[in-house]
Amino acid sequence: MTTNALTSKSSTSGRAGDKIFSGAALGAGVLILITLFAVAVFLLIQALPTFMADPADISGGEGFFAYIWPIVIGTVIAAAIALLIATPIGLGVALFISHFAPRRIAGPLGYVIDLLAAIPSVIYGAWGYMVLAPALVPGYDWLAANMGFIPIFEGPASQTGKTMLTAGIVLAVMVLPIITSLSREIFLQTPKLHEEAALALGATRWEMITTAVLPFARPGIISAVMLGLGRALGETMAVALVLSTGGLIPSLIQSGNQTIAAEIALNFPEAFGLRLAELIAAGLVLFLITLVVNMIARAIIARHKEFSGAN
Amino acid sequence: MKLNRLGSAAAVLSIAALALTACGSDNPTGAASSAPAGGASADAAVSGTLTGIGASSQKSAMEAWITGFKGQNAQANVQYSPDGSGAGRKAFLAGGAQFAGSDAYLKPEEKEESKKVCGPDGAFNVPAYVSPIAVAFNLEGVEELNLDATTIAKIFKKEITKWNDEAIAKQNPDAKLPDTAITVVHRNDESGTTENFVEYLKATAGDVWTYDVSGDWPKDIQSENAKGTSGVVSTAGSTPGAITYADFSAVGDLSTVNVKVGDEYTKISAEAAAKALETATPVEGAAKNDLALDLKRDTTEAGTYPIVLLSYHIYCNTYKDQATVDLVKAFGKYVVSAEGQKTASDSAGNAPLSTSIEEKAAAAIDSITVAK
């Protein structure tokens, strides 16, 4: 940082302001680290009995690993479906708002998308299992009949529609505003000169976007997707309401599978003793997954930074 | 630079957001506050605050009881935190609550433990809440079905998969049964409803239902499920051919199964459920004021509906001062009084206790004394 050089030149009154500001900024930063640390310590201490318990006493009777891995996979599947659906749509909407739509439409459309983020997850969950799930049943029946040879569409399809695929679709809707809003802001920051240069060289609008906008925005897009992934991994209520839980199965259109967050939410109210420790240990695993995912994201952003137009 | 900052903000935010989502349930563990000293007699209005923790099944009944009790004793207050039966018993045994609500009675070893907080006589169980569990289904044109325990067990075990199966048709010669697939819907959260329902299946159709009895649905049966009573009822309601089990007060438009008891089929009703308590036997070796009951799920007495959820209140035999004793007695007796039971069933839709059990329960609660 070059603040030292700057502050030494500034007047005494400016110096006090600098000090207060840097103190406040430092305090905020430290507070976040302390919070994070406190959460990690809480999870570790509360989860400890799980790791010391006799494997036979853990739910399922085969130890913590056997208990946790199916729901880890379930969590990842749900988040993956959500991102597969939400990323292309989110980027498309963001591009439309930033570069294609007339200003008259772009503003309200962006506002509506942002509004999606303000809907509580329990509402998404209720909508998911009351409206969306029954509506998807005919589609699932069709998939089972025609695409059933692919393991993920193996029949017989659920007659309630409360499946992993439905949960993934609901999650996609929840993740969409995060990806859209962040990407839109980043697309809008593309240097006008880059865009105009591309157009001047004879690029079509689409070529301008692929050559000037997307490379510039790549780290931001990755950030947006990771933030969306964070929401999808940790989403609790919507999944708990929408999914017919069960053991790990490959088919996405039968009832089954479970996510960590939903497992905790569903069992927490009546849990005590070892079961409670187990659920908190599951929370710890989720915490670790998220940390790892975010670290990978940081690594990707760091690697691409030098190629982007950002500097 | 700007992007960089955005990126790190995004990373930190997402971690924080995830860390926060893990803790969803609020947990008001009110400290056990004792009533202020005062020599009010048991019949006069009492004051103070009583803290209870326990079964969520009693939640709506408890709200009615608390409102009714406060109506009689303006100075008194009762806090009930529906954290679950296990959590309630644990908090009670640790001295964190003056009474517990529980779908299961205190086991002998828990009674032994209760002597630490309750004095040498320990704690005792009083039946407080009875609710019939309906086996409910969604089948167009079929208003009710007669089924025996074995058939119900086979349906929920997914051995019978069509509504026009021979086993169902045989017991319902008049019903027009369609060739629809049966969709079983169970609770995906741990629940006393599940526990009582599978206990019935285990007791009456043990050769079919070979699973352990617990508040969690057996992991080996993969079927549709939903969260909470409202979840299973709503899911079954929107799925033709669905069958589920739920608190009778909540089944709404779903049709219900008449369960075979002895040689007859019993239609679900509050009276038939209360009768199940009459046929229950006291738990062996219990103290004389302990009203823990072993329900006879396999009773053959006509007119009894055996799939009921019985929930207890657990009190200490002694409390440390007269004011607390008065408060506990007043509240406990109100709950098991005819008036208290009626208030609860009006709002929660459960079955009132029978008169003889009400009397026994009142007598048991009357035996609470001040610790010496």
Interface residues (C-beta under 8 A of the other chain):
Chain A: I32 T35 L36 V39 L43 G60 Y129 M130 A133 P134 P156 S158 Q159 T160 K162 L182 I186 Q189 P219 G220 S223 A224 M226 L227 L229 G230 R231 L233 G234 E235 T236 M237 A240 L241 L243 S244 T245 G246 G247 I249 Q254 S255 G256 A261 I264 A265 L266 N267 F268 P269 E270 A271 F272 G273 G283 L286 F287 T290 L291 N294 A297 R298 I301 K305 S308 A310
Chain B: K2 L3 N4 L6 G7 A10 A11 V12 L13 S14 I15 A16 A17 L18 A19 T21 A22 G24 S25 S56 D83 G84 S85 G86 A87 K90 A181 T183 V185 N188 D189 E190 S191 G215 D216 K219 Q222 S223 E224 N225 A226 K227 G231 S234 T235 S238 T239 P240 G241 A242
